Amino acid sequence: MAGELVFYNTLTRRKERFAPVDPRRVRMYVCGPTVYQRIHVGNARPLVVFDVLFRLLRRVFGEEHVVYVRNITDIDDKIIEQAKKNGEPIEALTARTTRDFHRDAEALSCLPPTHEPKATEHLAEMIALVEVLLAKGHAYEADGHVLFHVPSMPAYGRLSGRDREEQIAGARVEVAPFKKDPADFVLWKPSSPDQPGWESPWGRGRPGWHIECSAMAERYLGPLPFDIHAGGQDLIFPHHENEIAQSCCARGTELMARFWLHNGFVQMAGEKMAKSLGNVVRVAEVLERYPGEVVRLWLLSAHYRQPLECSEAALSEAREALRRWYRVLADAGIGAEDPGESEGRVAEALSDDLATPAAIAVLHGLATEANKARSAGEREALARLLKGEAGLLGLLHADPVAWLRHAAPARALSDETIERMLAERREARKNRDFARADAIRAELEAAGIVLKDRPDGRTDWERR
């Protein structure tokens, strides 16, 4: 069991001991995808990192006491543009892309969140929140829009640490003559006849991006402040800054969330991975060459707040680590159905600001101990411990033998062909035709198939 939990809080810029408002209902919100394209591995990093956080909180406080909300943004100008470009209805685009997102999340072994609200299903809550901001003088109507008036909140900029000049320069907002202040941002905007829209007190229109998360977080997590809000580093400003402004001004609270956690960027050749830069690698593309578990381990290989380099070398290294660990399980006869055992070593590592490199080092150490074990019983006990500890990271849940056979990126020989060749090899050895048996082994090894003969006459195999 982990000791006290300590997380780096972006809001205070220091590590702090984590204690939930109510240990019987630990509340966490993570910004989910805008469903207009398949996610890339940069998008997948918060998905996996905060899945580990979810698992850790469940381990510490109990599964029934943790509420995890991850939204789906299914109305956004990017969605409208993509649907128009594709020549398809918006509903068809968002439904398909949401299904693709769920497939990718499942392939990466992510647990489903407690709630996964869609923006289009919560327009009433968004409209109500905008009305409160108008009534309290934090928002105003202008030219069919409703905008949040940033100067009405003196504490605006506290999360990002940006001064007034930086706020204006970095805000992703339209330059419009009807704004009272250049930093003001849209809460509600009008929709043209060919754009999706909903009726509101300000006419037919649609919500701004920021108000969506504020409304859905409050709907599913209740009164402010909740415990943890998380997402990618790129969301700190303006998205999370604007969420805080909306939620705190509407409810008269100092905090929206007590802890803010943000993961670092995935990089390609030292440059941030981003659609705007054209250097993205889709999760689906990587999954064509590597098992999802390999991608997951790679995403956890660096501390979540640090940059992570995407490369074939890094993915290959993750695959080899998993191959080594699964070989320990296979040799000890530990199957997929065996839950393993835990002494809390990984939980202890993760309790210090989700230190996944330290947690992975625990697994490497257990595998080394198992390989050096002097008895079958000791080896089995360590293998069971390896499996149990890895579970908190969402790893080593597959059948070891099957994983070892299919973890390679390419399969020139089918399983059936391999089994047929092994049967021929067994027959050759039975007939003492060792030259033919050795030739078959050499042929398989040339194709990347590694054989391991067992004392009982069986032969295990795996793809290199």
VOPAGU-2260 file (C-alpha; in pm, 1 decimal, decimal comma):
REM VOPAGU-2260
SITE   aa  ch    i         X         Y         Z
SITE  MET   A    0       0,0       0,0       0,0
SITE  ALA   A    1     125,9     346,1     -86,6
SITE  GLY   A    2     213,4     594,8     182,8
SITE  GLU   A    3      86,4     949,9     156,4
SITE  LEU   A    4      24,9    1073,8    -195,5
SITE  VAL   A    5     225,6    1371,4    -319,5
SITE  PHE   A    6     154,4    1543,5    -652,0
SITE  TYR   A    7     300,5    1847,2    -824,9
SITE  ASN   A    8      27,2    2110,9    -835,2
SITE  THR   A    9      49,2    2343,0   -1136,2
SITE  LEU   A   10    -158,2    2598,7    -944,7
SITE  THR   A   11      94,0    2636,1    -660,7
SITE  ARG   A   12     403,5    2526,5    -858,4
SITE  ARG   A   13     517,7    2283,5    -591,5
SITE  LYS   A   14     465,8    1928,7    -472,3
SITE  GLU   A   15     190,8    1897,5    -214,5
SITE  ARG   A   16      44,5    1619,9      -4,7
SITE  PHE   A   17    -283,5    1507,9    -158,1
SITE  ALA   A   18    -584,9    1474,7      70,6
SITE  PRO   A   19    -927,4    1470,1     -96,2
SITE  VAL   A   20   -1212,4    1689,9      21,9
SITE  ASP   A   21   -1406,1    1370,6      95,6
SITE  PRO   A   22   -1213,3    1038,3      99,4
SITE  ARG   A   23   -1543,8     859,9      33,6
SITE  ARG   A   24   -1582,2    1043,9    -298,5
SITE  VAL   A   25   -1253,9    1139,5    -461,7
SITE  ARG   A   26   -1334,2    1352,4    -767,9
SITE  MET   A   27   -1119,8    1387,8   -1081,4
SITE  TYR   A   28   -1182,1    1551,6   -1419,6
SITE  VAL   A   29    -959,9    1503,9   -1726,3
SITE  CYS   A   30   -1016,4    1681,3   -2057,1
SITE  GLY   A   31   -1102,1    1426,6   -2324,6
SITE  PRO   A   32   -1078,3    1435,0   -2705,2
SITE  THR   A   33   -1234,7    1664,3   -2960,0
SITE  VAL   A   34   -1369,3    1396,7   -3191,6
SITE  TYR   A   35   -1289,4    1503,5   -3547,0
SITE  GLN   A   36    -975,5    1294,1   -3621,5
SITE  ARG   A   37    -803,0     983,1   -3488,6
SITE  ILE   A   38    -591,2    1060,8   -3182,5
SITE  HIS   A   39    -212,3    1072,5   -3212,0
SITE  VAL   A   40      38,5     946,2   -2956,8
SITE  GLY   A   41      65,9    1294,5   -2806,7
SITE  ASN   A   42    -308,2    1280,9   -2731,2
SITE  ALA   A   43    -260,1     931,7   -2590,2
SITE  ARG   A   44     -10,9    1041,1   -2326,2
SITE  PRO   A   45    -264,0    1207,4   -2090,4
SITE  LEU   A   46    -503,8     922,8   -2162,6
SITE  VAL   A   47    -253,8     667,2   -2028,4
SITE  VAL   A   48     -87,2     879,3   -1757,9
SITE  PHE   A   49    -412,1     976,3   -1592,0
SITE  ASP   A   50    -543,7     622,8   -1626,9
SITE  VAL   A   51    -253,4     527,9   -1397,3
SITE  LEU   A   52    -358,1     807,9   -1160,4
SITE  PHE   A   53    -714,5     668,9   -1164,9
SITE  ARG   A   54    -583,3     321,2   -1082,7
SITE  LEU   A   55    -368,6     457,0    -798,9
SITE  LEU   A   56    -655,3     651,8    -644,3
SITE  ARG   A   57    -875,8     342,4    -663,0
SITE  ARG   A   58    -603,2     137,5    -493,8
SITE  VAL   A   59    -562,9     389,3    -211,0
SITE  PHE   A   60    -922,8     498,1    -151,5
SITE  GLY   A   61   -1120,9     202,3    -288,3
SITE  GLU   A   62   -1271,0     152,9    -633,9
SITE  GLU   A   63   -1618,5     259,9    -524,4
SITE  HIS   A   64   -1488,8     588,6    -380,0
SITE  VAL   A   65   -1328,1     742,4    -691,5
SITE  VAL   A   66   -1526,2     933,9    -955,8
SITE  TYR   A   67   -1338,6     991,6   -1281,4
SITE  VAL   A   68   -1494,0    1215,0   -1548,1
SITE  ARG   A   69   -1343,3    1236,9   -1896,7
SITE  ASN   A   70   -1550,5    1430,0   -2147,9
SITE  ILE   A   71   -1610,3    1400,8   -2520,5
SITE  THR   A   72   -1611,0    1731,8   -2709,3
SITE  ASP   A   73   -1849,0    1661,7   -2995,9
SITE  ILE   A   74   -1931,5    2019,8   -3094,2
SITE  ASP   A   75   -1646,0    2247,2   -3197,3
SITE  ASP   A   76   -1546,0    2458,6   -3495,1
SITE  LYS   A   77   -1278,0    2202,2   -3588,4
SITE  ILE   A   78   -1549,4    1936,6   -3608,6
SITE  ILE   A   79   -1765,7    2158,4   -3828,9
SITE  GLU   A   80   -1472,0    2222,7   -4064,0
SITE  GLN   A   81   -1370,8    1854,9   -4082,1
SITE  ALA   A   82   -1726,4    1736,7   -4155,4
SITE  LYS   A   83   -1756,5    1994,3   -4432,8
SITE  LYS   A   84   -1421,6    1886,8   -4576,0
SITE  ASN   A   85   -1529,4    1519,5   -4565,0
SITE  GLY   A   86   -1870,8    1593,1   -4708,6
SITE  GLU   A   87   -2049,1    1408,1   -4428,3
SITE  PRO   A   88   -2294,0    1495,1   -4148,6
SITE  ILE   A   89   -2134,7    1610,4   -3823,8
SITE  GLU   A   90   -2315,2    1335,0   -3632,8
SITE  ALA   A   91   -2159,7    1068,2   -3856,1
SITE  LEU   A   92   -1811,0    1213,6   -3810,3
SITE  THR   A   93   -1833,8    1241,9   -3430,8
SITE  ALA   A   94   -1992,0     897,5   -3388,8
SITE  ARG   A   95   -1721,4     728,6   -3596,1
SITE  THR   A   96   -1435,2     920,4   -3437,0
SITE  THR   A   97   -1569,6     849,8   -3088,0
SITE  ARG   A   98   -1577,8     477,6   -3168,8
SITE  ASP   A   99   -1220,6     500,8   -3296,8
SITE  PHE   A  100   -1114,8     678,9   -2977,6
SITE  HIS   A  101   -1268,5     405,1   -2765,3
SITE  ARG   A  102   -1086,1     138,0   -2969,1
SITE  ASP   A  103    -755,8     317,7   -2920,2
SITE  ALA   A  104    -818,2     363,9   -2546,9
SITE  GLU   A  105    -903,2      -4,2   -2508,9
SITE  ALA   A  106    -594,1    -107,9   -2706,1
SITE  LEU   A  107    -386,3     101,4   -2464,7
SITE  SER   A  108    -546,3     -84,4   -2170,1
SITE  CYS   A  109    -717,0     225,7   -2030,3
SITE  LEU   A  110   -1002,7     169,9   -1787,3
SITE  PRO   A  111   -1330,4     336,6   -1883,4
SITE  PRO   A  112   -1396,0     650,3   -1677,0
SITE  THR   A  113   -1683,1     661,7   -1429,3
SITE  HIS   A  114   -1861,4     913,1   -1653,2
SITE  GLU   A  115   -1792,3    1012,6   -2013,7
SITE  PRO   A  116   -2030,3    1300,7   -2090,4
SITE  LYS   A  117   -2074,9    1440,3   -2439,1
SITE  ALA   A  118   -2093,5    1815,5   -2482,8
SITE  THR   A  119   -2402,9    1797,3   -2705,9
SITE  GLU   A  120   -2594,7    1625,3   -2426,9
SITE  HIS   A  121   -2534,4    1905,8   -2174,4
SITE  LEU   A  122   -2640,5    2225,1   -2349,6
SITE  ALA   A  123   -2893,2    2306,7   -2076,5
SITE  GLU   A  124   -2621,4    2311,5   -1809,6
SITE  MET   A  125   -2398,6    2529,8   -2028,3
SITE  ILE   A  126   -2675,0    2782,3   -2097,0
SITE  ALA   A  127   -2760,3    2796,5   -1726,0
SITE  LEU   A  128   -2396,8    2864,2   -1636,2
SITE  VAL   A  129   -2373,2    3145,5   -1892,2
SITE  GLU   A  130   -2689,0    3300,4   -1747,2
SITE  VAL   A  131   -2531,6    3302,4   -1398,6
SITE  LEU   A  132   -2218,9    3475,1   -1531,6
SITE  LEU   A  133   -2432,9    3739,6   -1702,5
SITE  ALA   A  134   -2637,7    3797,9   -1387,4
SITE  LYS   A  135   -2320,8    3843,7   -1179,4
SITE  GLY   A  136   -2164,5    4091,1   -1420,5
SITE  HIS   A  137   -1883,4    3864,7   -1539,7
SITE  ALA   A  138   -2019,8    3833,2   -1893,8
SITE  TYR   A  139   -2191,3    4050,7   -2152,3
SITE  GLU   A  140   -2381,0    4021,2   -2479,6
SITE  ALA   A  141   -2237,8    4169,2   -2797,1
SITE  ASP   A  142   -2330,2    4120,2   -3161,5
SITE  GLY   A  143   -2507,3    3787,9   -3098,8
SITE  HIS   A  144   -2223,8    3658,6   -2878,8
SITE  VAL   A  145   -2191,5    3621,0   -2504,8
SITE  LEU   A  146   -1838,4    3683,6   -2379,3
SITE  PHE   A  147   -1660,9    3646,0   -2047,7
SITE  HIS   A  148   -1512,0    3977,9   -1936,2
SITE  VAL   A  149   -1161,6    3888,2   -1817,6
SITE  PRO   A  150   -1096,4    4213,0   -1620,7
SITE  SER   A  151   -1394,3    4123,1   -1398,0
SITE  MET   A  152   -1175,5    3855,3   -1237,0
SITE  PRO   A  153    -866,1    4006,1   -1069,4
SITE  ALA   A  154    -712,4    3660,3   -1011,9
SITE  TYR   A  155    -725,9    3567,2   -1381,7
SITE  GLY   A  156    -389,5    3424,3   -1492,1
SITE  ARG   A  157    -305,3    3258,1   -1162,2
SITE  LEU   A  158    -282,2    2905,2   -1307,6
SITE  SER   A  159     -63,5    2989,9   -1606,8
SITE  GLY   A  160     133,7    3270,4   -1442,3
SITE  ARG   A  161      88,6    3483,2   -1754,7
SITE  ASP   A  162      85,2    3859,3   -1718,1
SITE  ARG   A  163    -157,4    4085,2   -1897,8
SITE  GLU   A  164      51,8    4116,7   -2215,5
SITE  GLU   A  165     104,1    3739,6   -2240,3
SITE  GLN   A  166    -266,1    3673,3   -2183,6
SITE  ILE   A  167    -363,9    3888,1   -2478,0
SITE  ALA   A  168     -84,0    3759,3   -2702,9
SITE  GLY   A  169    -144,2    3392,1   -2625,7
SITE  ALA   A  170    -521,7    3378,4   -2606,1
SITE  ARG   A  171    -682,1    3166,8   -2877,7
SITE  VAL   A  172    -962,3    3416,2   -2926,9
SITE  GLU   A  173   -1102,8    3594,2   -3227,7
SITE  VAL   A  174   -1003,8    3955,1   -3275,7
SITE  ALA   A  175   -1344,2    4121,8   -3284,6
SITE  PRO   A  176   -1452,5    4488,1   -3260,4
SITE  PHE   A  177   -1741,4    4403,4   -3026,9
SITE  LYS   A  178   -1513,1    4289,7   -2742,4
SITE  LYS   A  179   -1479,2    4513,3   -2440,2
SITE  ASP   A  180   -1130,0    4376,2   -2377,5
SITE  PRO   A  181    -889,7    4192,5   -2612,4
SITE  ALA   A  182    -859,8    3899,4   -2368,7
SITE  ASP   A  183   -1235,2    3841,3   -2339,0
SITE  PHE   A  184   -1340,8    3498,9   -2462,5
SITE  VAL   A  185   -1656,4    3347,8   -2607,1
SITE  LEU   A  186   -1911,6    3167,0   -2391,4
SITE  TRP   A  187   -2179,9    3143,1   -2660,5
SITE  LYS   A  188   -2165,7    3222,7   -3031,8
SITE  PRO   A  189   -2431,9    3250,4   -3303,4
SITE  SER   A  190   -2470,6    2973,9   -3562,6
SITE  SER   A  191   -2544,5    3032,7   -3928,9
SITE  PRO   A  192   -2821,1    2825,4   -4092,5
SITE  ASP   A  193   -2567,9    2569,9   -4220,3
SITE  GLN   A  194   -2400,8    2527,4   -3880,3
SITE  PRO   A  195   -2525,0    2320,6   -3584,7
SITE  GLY   A  196   -2704,1    2527,2   -3323,0
SITE  TRP   A  197   -2937,9    2522,6   -3026,9
SITE  GLU   A  198   -3198,6    2769,6   -2908,4
SITE  SER   A  199   -3090,5    2994,6   -2622,6
SITE  PRO   A  200   -3187,8    3326,7   -2460,9
SITE  TRP   A  201   -2939,7    3488,4   -2703,0
SITE  GLY   A  202   -3070,5    3323,4   -3017,8
SITE  ARG   A  203   -2975,4    3008,2   -3202,5
SITE  GLY   A  204   -2611,2    2926,2   -3145,7
SITE  ARG   A  205   -2354,6    2697,1   -2987,7
SITE  PRO   A  206   -2126,3    2700,3   -2683,7
SITE  GLY   A  207   -1764,6    2804,2   -2664,7
SITE  TRP   A  208   -1514,8    2526,1   -2592,3
SITE  HIS   A  209   -1426,7    2636,5   -2239,3
SITE  ILE   A  210   -1782,1    2654,8   -2102,5
SITE  GLU   A  211   -1838,7    2291,3   -2202,1
SITE  CYS   A  212   -1588,3    2152,8   -1951,8
SITE  SER   A  213   -1696,3    2386,0   -1670,9
SITE  ALA   A  214   -2057,6    2272,4   -1708,0
SITE  MET   A  215   -1983,4    1900,6   -1739,2
SITE  ALA   A  216   -1735,5    1898,5   -1449,8
SITE  GLU   A  217   -1992,2    2055,8   -1218,1
SITE  ARG   A  218   -2271,1    1829,6   -1343,3
SITE  TYR   A  219   -2085,7    1509,4   -1254,4
SITE  LEU   A  220   -1854,3    1614,4    -972,3
SITE  GLY   A  221   -2078,7    1847,6    -776,2
SITE  PRO   A  222   -1989,3    2155,1    -569,8
SITE  LEU   A  223   -1655,0    2328,5    -612,2
SITE  PRO   A  224   -1377,6    2272,7    -546,7
SITE  PHE   A  225   -1332,6    1913,7    -660,7
SITE  ASP   A  226   -1006,8    1730,3    -603,2
SITE  ILE   A  227    -810,6    1699,2    -929,3
SITE  HIS   A  228    -829,1    1850,7   -1275,9
SITE  ALA   A  229    -578,9    1715,2   -1527,3
SITE  GLY   A  230    -481,1    1735,4   -1890,9
SITE  GLY   A  231    -200,2    1813,4   -2129,8
SITE  GLN   A  232      41,7    2097,7   -2071,3
SITE  ASP   A  233     -96,2    2278,3   -2376,4
SITE  LEU   A  234    -433,7    2316,8   -2200,8
SITE  ILE   A  235    -302,6    2529,1   -1912,5
SITE  PHE   A  236    -367,6    2844,0   -2115,9
SITE  PRO   A  237    -618,2    2937,5   -2227,5
SITE  HIS   A  238    -847,4    2639,0   -2171,6
SITE  HIS   A  239    -790,8    2560,0   -1804,2
SITE  GLU   A  240    -737,8    2925,3   -1715,6
SITE  ASN   A  241   -1074,4    3003,4   -1870,7
SITE  GLU   A  242   -1246,2    2711,0   -1701,7
SITE  ILE   A  243   -1130,2    2846,8   -1366,7
SITE  ALA   A  244   -1256,6    3194,3   -1452,5
SITE  GLN   A  245   -1602,2    3070,2   -1553,2
SITE  SER   A  246   -1652,1    2823,8   -1269,9
SITE  CYS   A  247   -1511,4    3033,6    -985,1
SITE  CYS   A  248   -1690,7    3353,9   -1089,2
SITE  ALA   A  249   -2021,1    3171,9   -1136,0
SITE  ARG   A  250   -2006,7    2997,1    -799,3
SITE  GLY   A  251   -1820,4    3255,8    -594,9
SITE  THR   A  252   -1535,8    3021,8    -502,1
SITE  GLU   A  253   -1162,3    3072,8    -493,9
SITE  LEU   A  254   -1084,3    2730,6    -644,8
SITE  MET   A  255   -1234,4    2515,7    -917,3
SITE  ALA   A  256   -1005,6    2220,8    -840,3
SITE  ARG   A  257    -757,9    2186,7    -555,9
SITE  PHE   A  258    -493,3    2008,8    -764,8
SITE  TRP   A  259    -404,2    2071,1   -1129,2
SITE  LEU   A  260    -185,7    1807,7   -1299,9
SITE  HIS   A  261     -42,9    1850,3   -1649,5
SITE  ASN   A  262     165,5    1613,2   -1859,9
SITE  GLY   A  263     452,2    1720,5   -2085,0
SITE  PHE   A  264     458,5    1702,4   -2463,2
SITE  VAL   A  265     543,1    1407,3   -2683,4
SITE  GLN   A  266     818,5    1514,3   -2921,5
SITE  MET   A  267     945,2    1411,5   -3262,5
SITE  ALA   A  268    1315,1    1490,8   -3309,7
SITE  GLY   A  269    1296,6    1734,3   -3019,1
SITE  GLU   A  270     992,6    1920,3   -3154,3
SITE  LYS   A  271     643,9    1910,9   -3000,8
SITE  MET   A  272     407,6    1671,9   -3177,9
SITE  ALA   A  273     113,5    1871,3   -3310,5
SITE  LYS   A  274    -130,8    1860,0   -3600,4
SITE  SER   A  275     -37,8    2219,2   -3686,2
SITE  LEU   A  276     324,2    2111,6   -3736,7
SITE  GLY   A  277     231,1    1808,2   -3945,1
SITE  ASN   A  278     449,2    1571,0   -3742,0
SITE  VAL   A  279     182,0    1359,8   -3578,0
SITE  VAL   A  280     189,3     981,3   -3550,2
SITE  ARG   A  281    -156,4     832,6   -3502,5
SITE  VAL   A  282    -207,3     571,0   -3234,8
SITE  ALA   A  283    -368,8     347,9   -3497,0
SITE  GLU   A  284     -50,9     364,6   -3709,0
SITE  VAL   A  285     170,5     259,3   -3419,5
SITE  LEU   A  286     -68,4     -22,3   -3327,1
SITE  GLU   A  287     -14,8    -172,5   -3672,3
SITE  ARG   A  288     347,6    -239,7   -3572,0
SITE  TYR   A  289     340,3    -278,9   -3195,1
SITE  PRO   A  290      99,1    -424,4   -2938,8
SITE  GLY   A  291     -94,1    -163,5   -2741,2
SITE  GLU   A  292      85,7    -268,2   -2425,1
SITE  VAL   A  293     418,7    -170,2   -2581,5
SITE  VAL   A  294     284,4     176,6   -2661,6
SITE  ARG   A  295     148,8     206,7   -2308,3
SITE  LEU   A  296     483,1     115,5   -2148,8
SITE  TRP   A  297     664,7     362,0   -2374,3
SITE  LEU   A  298     420,0     639,8   -2276,3
SITE  LEU   A  299     498,1     567,9   -1909,9
SITE  SER   A  300     874,1     537,9   -1954,5
SITE  ALA   A  301     946,4     905,3   -1876,8
SITE  HIS   A  302     809,2    1107,8   -1586,1
SITE  TYR   A  303     474,6    1248,1   -1693,6
SITE  ARG   A  304     580,6    1612,7   -1651,4
SITE  GLN   A  305     888,3    1570,5   -1871,9
SITE  PRO   A  306     902,5    1563,5   -2254,2
SITE  LEU   A  307     883,6    1219,9   -2416,3
SITE  GLU   A  308    1059,1    1141,7   -2742,7
SITE  CYS   A  309     874,1     930,0   -2997,1
SITE  SER   A  310    1109,7     697,9   -3186,9
SITE  GLU   A  311    1134,0     343,9   -3315,0
SITE  ALA   A  312    1423,1     285,9   -3074,1
SITE  ALA   A  313    1210,9     384,1   -2773,5
SITE  LEU   A  314     920,8     162,8   -2881,8
SITE  SER   A  315    1153,7    -129,6   -2951,2
SITE  GLU   A  316    1306,8     -88,8   -2606,3
SITE  ALA   A  317     961,6    -102,8   -2448,4
SITE  ARG   A  318     878,9    -416,8   -2646,8
SITE  GLU   A  319    1198,0    -587,4   -2532,0
SITE  ALA   A  320    1125,0    -500,2   -2168,6
SITE  LEU   A  321     778,5    -654,2   -2195,8
SITE  ARG   A  322     919,7    -959,5   -2372,2
SITE  ARG   A  323    1160,0   -1010,6   -2081,7
SITE  TRP   A  324     885,6    -975,5   -1821,0
SITE  TYR   A  325     641,8   -1201,1   -2005,2
SITE  ARG   A  326     916,5   -1462,6   -2043,0
SITE  VAL   A  327     948,9   -1464,9   -1659,4
SITE  LEU   A  328     574,0   -1527,1   -1630,5
SITE  ALA   A  329     572,7   -1794,3   -1901,2
SITE  ASP   A  330     865,7   -1981,4   -1746,1
SITE  ALA   A  331     686,5   -1982,4   -1409,6
SITE  GLY   A  332     356,6   -2095,6   -1558,9
SITE  ILE   A  333     174,6   -1774,5   -1458,7
SITE  GLY   A  334    -129,2   -1728,4   -1684,2
SITE  ALA   A  335    -352,4   -1436,0   -1771,6
SITE  GLU   A  336    -612,6   -1540,5   -1514,9
SITE  ASP   A  337    -361,9   -1531,7   -1227,6
SITE  PRO   A  338    -405,5   -1196,5   -1047,4
SITE  GLY   A  339     -53,2   -1203,4    -909,4
SITE  GLU   A  340      45,2   -1058,0    -576,3
SITE  SER   A  341     153,3    -714,5    -459,5
SITE  GLU   A  342     365,8    -579,2    -179,3
SITE  GLY   A  343     287,9    -218,8    -274,4
SITE  ARG   A  344     627,9    -146,2    -430,7
SITE  VAL   A  345     484,2      10,9    -746,9
SITE  ALA   A  346     218,8     195,7    -548,1
SITE  GLU   A  347     491,8     340,5    -327,6
SITE  ALA   A  348     681,4     465,8    -632,9
SITE  LEU   A  349     368,4     618,0    -787,1
SITE  SER   A  350     273,9     790,6    -462,1
SITE  ASP   A  351     557,1    1037,9    -529,4
SITE  ASP   A  352     403,2    1240,8    -811,6
SITE  LEU   A  353     331,7     940,7   -1035,1
SITE  ALA   A  354     698,3     844,6   -1068,9
SITE  THR   A  355     646,3     585,1   -1341,6
SITE  PRO   A  356    1019,6     543,6   -1418,9
SITE  ALA   A  357    1073,2     437,4   -1056,6
SITE  ALA   A  358     773,8     203,5   -1081,5
SITE  ILE   A  359     912,6      47,3   -1400,7
SITE  ALA   A  360    1248,0       2,9   -1227,1
SITE  VAL   A  361    1065,4    -204,6    -964,1
SITE  LEU   A  362     945,2    -440,0   -1238,4
SITE  HIS   A  363    1292,5    -469,6   -1390,4
SITE  GLY   A  364    1429,6    -554,8   -1046,8
SITE  LEU   A  365    1170,9    -826,0    -986,7
SITE  ALA   A  366    1240,2    -980,5   -1328,7
SITE  THR   A  367    1611,5    -988,0   -1251,7
SITE  GLU   A  368    1548,9   -1153,0    -915,8
SITE  ALA   A  369    1325,0   -1412,5   -1079,3
SITE  ASN   A  370    1587,2   -1496,3   -1342,1
SITE  LYS   A  371    1845,6   -1546,4   -1066,5
SITE  ALA   A  372    1617,1   -1754,3    -844,0
SITE  ARG   A  373    1766,3   -2082,1    -727,1
SITE  SER   A  374    1443,1   -2279,0    -704,3
SITE  ALA   A  375    1124,4   -2314,3    -902,9
SITE  GLY   A  376     921,6   -2208,8    -598,8
SITE  GLU   A  377    1119,2   -1888,4    -551,1
SITE  ARG   A  378    1098,2   -1815,7    -924,1
SITE  GLU   A  379     721,0   -1863,6    -924,6
SITE  ALA   A  380     674,3   -1640,1    -619,4
SITE  LEU   A  381     874,8   -1361,0    -779,8
SITE  ALA   A  382     690,9   -1401,3   -1111,2
SITE  ARG   A  383     358,5   -1374,8    -931,4
SITE  LEU   A  384     483,6   -1061,2    -756,4
SITE  LEU   A  385     599,0    -917,7   -1090,2
SITE  LYS   A  386     254,8    -966,9   -1239,3
SITE  GLY   A  387      72,5    -824,4    -938,1
SITE  GLU   A  388     289,7    -514,1    -916,2
SITE  ALA   A  389     264,0    -449,9   -1290,7
SITE  GLY   A  390    -115,2    -450,3   -1268,9
SITE  LEU   A  391    -120,9    -102,8   -1112,8
SITE  LEU   A  392      47,5      27,9   -1428,4
SITE  GLY   A  393    -201,1    -159,0   -1647,5
SITE  LEU   A  394      67,6    -401,2   -1766,7
SITE  LEU   A  395     118,6    -781,3   -1793,3
SITE  HIS   A  396    -250,7    -865,4   -1817,5
SITE  ALA   A  397    -225,1   -1080,2   -2133,6
SITE  ASP   A  398    -155,6   -1450,7   -2166,9
SITE  PRO   A  399     226,5   -1472,4   -2157,1
SITE  VAL   A  400     266,9   -1745,2   -2418,8
SITE  ALA   A  401      31,2   -1577,3   -2664,6
SITE  TRP   A  402     194,5   -1239,2   -2608,9
SITE  LEU   A  403     542,4   -1374,0   -2669,3
SITE  ARG   A  404     428,6   -1531,7   -2993,5
SITE  HIS   A  405     262,9   -1223,7   -3134,9
SITE  ALA   A  406     457,4    -925,9   -3001,1
SITE  ALA   A  407     678,5    -884,0   -3306,7
SITE  PRO   A  408     593,5    -605,1   -3550,4
SITE  ALA   A  409     587,3    -833,3   -3854,7
SITE  ARG   A  410     469,3   -1189,9   -3902,1
SITE  ALA   A  411     612,0   -1335,2   -4220,8
SITE  LEU   A  412     504,6   -1683,8   -4110,3
SITE  SER   A  413     153,0   -1756,9   -3988,0
SITE  ASP   A  414      90,3   -1940,6   -3662,4
SITE  GLU   A  415     -36,4   -2238,3   -3859,3
SITE  THR   A  416     280,7   -2254,0   -4070,0
SITE  ILE   A  417     498,7   -2238,5   -3759,4
SITE  GLU   A  418     304,9   -2517,1   -3589,4
SITE  ARG   A  419     326,8   -2729,6   -3903,7
SITE  MET   A  420     704,3   -2680,0   -3919,1
SITE  LEU   A  421     737,1   -2766,4   -3549,2
SITE  ALA   A  422     539,4   -3085,6   -3604,0
SITE  GLU   A  423     773,1   -3173,0   -3890,5
SITE  ARG   A  424    1071,3   -3099,2   -3667,0
SITE  ARG   A  425     934,8   -3324,6   -3390,1
SITE  GLU   A  426     888,4   -3603,3   -3642,3
SITE  ALA   A  427    1243,8   -3554,4   -3773,7
SITE  ARG   A  428    1387,2   -3573,1   -3423,3
SITE  LYS   A  429    1178,5   -3881,6   -3350,0
SITE  ASN   A  430    1329,3   -4043,2   -3659,2
SITE  ARG   A  431    1676,3   -3922,4   -3550,3
SITE  ASP   A  432    1699,0   -3704,1   -3860,7
SITE  PHE   A  433    1879,0   -3433,4   -3665,5
SITE  ALA   A  434    2009,6   -3258,2   -3976,7
SITE  ARG   A  435    1650,7   -3195,8   -4091,3
SITE  ALA   A  436    1544,3   -3088,8   -3739,4
SITE  ASP   A  437    1832,2   -2841,8   -3720,2
SITE  ALA   A  438    1751,0   -2706,5   -4065,6
SITE  ILE   A  439    1391,2   -2637,7   -3959,7
SITE  ARG   A  440    1512,7   -2460,4   -3645,9
SITE  ALA   A  441    1751,3   -2250,2   -3855,0
SITE  GLU   A  442    1473,7   -2164,5   -4100,7
SITE  LEU   A  443    1243,4   -2055,6   -3818,6
SITE  GLU   A  444    1514,3   -1851,4   -3648,9
SITE  ALA   A  445    1590,7   -1677,7   -3978,4
SITE  ALA   A  446    1223,9   -1576,3   -3987,0
SITE  GLY   A  447    1252,7   -1431,3   -3636,3
SITE  ILE   A  448    1102,2   -1730,1   -3454,2
SITE  VAL   A  449    1282,3   -1829,7   -3133,6
SITE  LEU   A  450    1239,8   -2188,8   -3012,7
SITE  LYS   A  451    1273,5   -2318,0   -2659,1
SITE  ASP   A  452    1273,9   -2696,6   -2617,2
SITE  ARG   A  453    1135,1   -2819,9   -2286,2
SITE  PRO   A  454    1227,2   -3136,1   -2092,5
SITE  ASP   A  455     879,1   -3281,1   -2149,2
SITE  GLY   A  456     932,0   -3275,5   -2526,1
SITE  ARG   A  457     720,0   -2968,6   -2596,0
SITE  THR   A  458     862,9   -2672,0   -2783,5
SITE  ASP   A  459     762,2   -2315,2   -2699,0
SITE  TRP   A  460     810,9   -2044,4   -2955,6
SITE  GLU   A  461     793,8   -1667,8   -2978,8
SITE  ARG   A  462     854,0   -1398,7   -3236,2
SITE  ARG   A  463    1168,9   -1196,3   -3194,9
